[in-house]
C-alpha cells in the first residue's frame, strides 16, 4: 500500500482477516459500541462481500462509511461512529 490513503485516520483498528459474513460486521459493531461519536474504526477484511455488507450496515445504523480501499487480497474499510 502506498503512503497516500484516501481514508481518514482511524482511532481503532480491527483485523477480521479470514472471517466471512456476517462476522466482520458483527465484530465491527461490537468495537464501535465501545467508541465515542465521531471516532473512526478501520476494519481489515478479506471477505469479498465485506464492502457491501458494511454499506448496508451503515445505512441501517446511521454510522458513516468513510471509504473502502482494495489492498491486494483484502479491503481496508473505515467507519465513523455516529
N, C-alpha and C positions, 0 to 999 in steps of 0.2 A: 504494500500500500504506500502511496506517495505521502509526502508531508502535508499536502493540501487535502483537506477534507471538508466537504460542504455541510457536514453535520456539526451541530453545536457541541461544545464541551460537555461531557457527561459528569454528573455528580456521583454516579454509581455505575458499576458495570456488572452485567450478568452474562455468564457463558452458558449457553444452552446447546453447545455442540453435541450432535448425535441424538438429540431429543426430537421426537416427532409430535405433530399436532395432537392434542392441544397443549402439551406440556410447556413449550416455550412461553405461550401467552399466560398460562396459569402461574408459572414461576415469576413472570414479569409483574403480573397483577399483585402477587404477594409482596414483591420488592417495592412496587410503587406505593403500596399501603403503608410502608414504613417511612416514606419520603414526604417532604414538605411540598406544598403547592409551588409550582414554578421550577422545581428541580427536574433534571433530565436523567433518564436511565438509558444506558447504551446496552443493547442486547446483541450478543453474537449468536447467530443461528445458522444451522446447516440445512434445515428442512426447507425445501423449495416452496412450500406453502406458507411459510412464515410471513413474507411481506403482505400477502392478502389477509392472513389471519390477524396481523397487527392493525391493518387498516380497518377491518371490521370491528375489532376490539375498541379502538379509539373512537370510532363512530358511536358505539354504544356507551362507552364510559365517560366521554367528554374530555378525555386526555387528548393531547395533540401528537400526531405522528410527525415528527420533525424531519424525518428522512429515512430512506433505505438506500444503502450503497452496497452493491455486489462487490465482494472482495475474494476473488478466487472461487473456492467451493463454499463460501459462507456469505452471510449477509450481515451487515452492520446496521442495526435499526436503533433509532433514538426516539424515545417517547418522553414528552414533557407532561408532568403531572398537572392536572387542572387545579 
